[in-house]
Amino acid sequence: MSGPDAGRVTVRVPATSANLGPAFDCAGLALTHHDVLDFALVPDGLTVEIDGAGAGELPTDESHLVVRAFRAASAELGWTPSGLHLSARNAIPQGRGMGSSAAAVVAGVLAAWSLCPDVDTVDGDAVLRLTTELEGHPDNVAACLLGGLTLSWTGERGVGADSLPVHDDVQPIVLVPDATLSTEVARGLLPDVVPHADAAFNAGRSALLVHALTSGTRLLEATEDRLHQRQRTAAMPASLALVDRLRAAGHAAVISGAGPSVLVLARRGADELGEVQAVTRAAIEGWTVLPLDVDPTGARVDRPVGEVSSR
């Protein structure tokens, strides 16, 4: 880059919901709820400004997750920026199972790649690998990067992900509680070994899930799970109780990521939003209902003089 705005980019990253019921640690959905972060290279020092979700709670020093991701990507690129000003406008709730940490990691890594003077284009494969290393698993970062319904995997050849379009009839509705839950606590409740029958059940439902989301059919059956949701009831009993009530009423409800938010994969035009709101109000107080859409494009990097896709 060159010119007066060569040291500035804006990164827009979507919220995500992972697992989607049976597809534990391998499926994610990008949602139309975004954090927008402005990065500017400055002569020296670090300043961090936060508006919206996390304001007054998140750190504003080198320990901020976006800054840590930015530094990690800069180090990988062999680049040491002189100083950084970060301004974050956050909409994604923190600690609610909507991918706030994945969004932070993706934003920091994409910004470093885009601002590095020795790099002409963003290497999507390298970004997916690094964000997965920083996040610990690929499901949320893949959805955040690529948009749509993403399937991700790790193996001897590294990490990979593909994005599929979601049928227009599918409308995500996220039910967000006031309470938070750390991913580490939620994962700590999972058993080390599961019955073969349960593993086979979830494998079948995961395959059906792809068909359901791309065709807009069989959403209730496709979101059945035996591996991870019920096992974490002790950490979020209200969330599991709400999932049970919604599913009993015919709605494809699951725990969003590690929770405690609940995701409903509703059918657009079937008045499910009103029904979901009614069930939620009857079951529990203090929850926010977010009717959203699927974000088909994922993270975006905008420059003051144009726009460059993160892919």
N, C-alpha and C positions, 0 to 999 in steps of 0.2 A: 504494500500500500504506500501511497505518497500523498502529500497535500496536508492541509490543516486538520483534517479529521482522520488522519491515518492511524491515530492511536485510540480510536473509539469504536465500540460495537455495542449493539443491544441484542441480548439473547432472550428469546421467549420460549419458555418450557412448559409443557402441559402436566397437569396432574395425571396420575396413573392408578389403575387398580390391578393388582396381580392375583394370581391363582385362579380367580373366577370360578371358584368351587373346586372341581376335581384336579385341575391342571397345576398342581403345586410346584412352584419355583420354575415354571416353564412357559406360562402364558400371561400376557398382560394386555391391558386396554388403555389407550390414551384418551383423555377426557378434555372437554372444552372448559377448563378451569386453569388459569395460567399464572405463573410468576414471570415478571418482566424485569430483567436486570441490565443495567447500564454499566459498562466497563470503560474506564478511561485511563490511559497511561499518563502518569504525571512524573515530574522530575525526581521526586523521592517520597518515601513514606507510604503509609497505608491509611485510607479513610474508608469506613463502611457506614452507609446510611440504610436504614430498614424502615419501610412503611408497610402497614398492613399486618398480615399474619406473622407473628414472632417479634414484632416491634417491642422493644423494651425487655425482651426475654433472650433473644439470640445474641451471641457475642458479636462484638464489633472490632475484633482484633484478628490476629493470625489464626486463631482457633476456629473462626467461622468456616463452616463446611465448604462454602463456595470458594473462599480464599484458599483453603487447603487443596481443593481439587485444581484450582488455577495454578497453584505452585507445583503440584505433582505433574501436571501436563507441561508446564514450562520446563521443569527439570528433564522430563523425557525428551523434550525438543532441544535440550542444550541451550536454553535461552534464559537469561536473568533480566527481567524488566526492572527499570530503575525504581518506579513507584506505581501505585495503583489506587484509583478511586472507584469504589463500587457503590452503586445505588440500586437497592432492591425494592421492587413493589410486589409484595407477596400476596397471593390469593389462596394458595394451597395451604390448608390447615396443617399444623405441625403435629406429628405423633398420632395421626388418626387413620393410618393405613391408606393414604392417598398419594404416596410416593414423594413426599416433600424432600427426603434426603436424596433420592434418585434425581429429582429435578435440580437440586443444588449441585450435585456432582456433575451432571450433564452440562449445566450452565457454565461452571468453572472451567471444565475441560474444553468445551467448544470455544469459549472466549479466548483461552490461551492459544489454541490452534489458529484462531482467526486473527489474533493480534501479532503473533510471532512474525517478525520481518523476514525470516528465512523460509517461510512456508507459503506456497502459492494457493494451495487448496486444502480443505479439511479431509483427512484420511478417515473415512467412516469406519473401516475395520479396526484401525488403531484406536479410535475413540471408543468404540464398543468394548474393546479389550481392556482399556485403561479404566473406563467407568465401571466395568464389571469388577475389576480388581478392587477399586475403591469402595464400591457398594457391597461387594461380597457375593452377589448373585445377579444374573442378567435380566430377570423378568421385568422389573420396573424400568431400568435404564434403557432396555431395548424398546419398550413401548414409548418412553419419553423421546428417544431419538428418532424412531421411525414412524410413529403414529399408527392408527388403526388397531387391529388385533395383531399382536406379535407373538410368535413362537420362538423361543430361544433355547440354546443348549450349550453345554460345554463338553469337551472331550480331549483326546490326544492331539487334535489339530487346533485346539484353542476354543474360542467362543464364537458362536454364530447366531444369527437371528434373521427371520423373515417376517414381513408384514403382509397381512391380508385385509382386504376391504370388508367392513361389517355391513350387513344388509340394512337398508334405510328404515326398515320396520322396527329395528332395535333401538330403544332409547334407554340409556343408563340413567338411573336415579340413585344418588348417593345420600344416605341418611347419616348425619354426622353428630355424634354426641359431644357433650362438653368435656368428657373425660378423655385422657390420652392413654396410650399404651406403647411401651418401647418394643421394637422388633425383637430385641434380645430376650426380653421377658417372655414374649409370646413363643419364640422358638424354643426356649428352655423347657417348655411344657410338653414338647413332642417326644414320643418314645423313640428309642434307637432302632427298634425292630417292629415291623407291622406284619399282620397275617397275610399270607399269600393271596387269600381270597379277596381281601380288601385292596391289595395292590392291583390285582386283576380287574376288580370292579372300577377303580379309578382310571386305569388305563383305558378301559372301554368308554367311560364317561368323558374322558379327555378327548378322545377321537370324535365322539358325538358332539362335544362342545364346539369344535371347529365347524362342523356342519351346521349346528344350530345358529351360530353367530353370523355365518356367511349366507345362510338361507332365511333367517328370521323365524325358524320353526323349532319346536321341541326344546325350548329354552328351559322349562322346568325340569324335565328329565335329564338334560345335559349338564345341569349344575349340581347334581347330587355328588356328595363327597363322603368318604369314610376315613380319610387319612389325617386330617389336620384341624378341622374346625371344632368338632365335638371335643377333641382332646384339649382344647384351650378354653373350655367353658369357665374354669376357675378364674381366669384373668379377665373375662368379659361376659359375665352371666347375662346382663341385660341385652347385649348384642345377640347372643345365641337365642335368647328367648324371643327377640323380635324376628330373627330369621325364621324360627319355627312358626310363629304366628303368620308371617307373610307367606311362607310356603304352604301352610295349611289352607290359606285363602287362594292358592293357585298362582302366586307370584314367584318368579325365579330369583330368590334372594340368597345372597351368600355374604360371608365376611369379606370385606374389602382388604386385600393384602393381609397384613398381620393384625388388622383391626385397630380400634374397636368400631370403625365405621361399617355400615352395611351397604352393599351394592345390590340394587335390583335391576335386572335386565328385563325391562318392560317392553311391551309391544305398542309401538306408536299408533295412535288412533283408536286404541281400545279402552281409553279412559282409565288406564291403570294408574296414572299419576294421582288422580283423585282417590282411588281405592287405597293406594299405598299410603297416602297422607292420612286417610281415615284410620287405617290399621295402626299406623305409627302413633297418632294422637291417642288412640284408645289404649295402647299398650304402655306408653312411656312418655314422659314430659321432658322438655329441654333439648330435643333433638332438632337439628336443622335439616330441612329437606332441600336437596339440590338437584333439580331436573337439569340434566346436561345432555350433550351430544358426544359422539365419538369424534375426536380430533384426528382427521385422516392424514395429516402431514407431519406431526411431531415437532421437535425443536426447530426453531428458526434463528438464524443469525442475520441481523440487519445492520448494514453500514449506513452512515449518514448520507452517502452518495449512491446508494443502491442497496440491493438485497441479494444475499447469497444463501442458498439453502444449506442446512447443516449436513445434508447428504451429498 
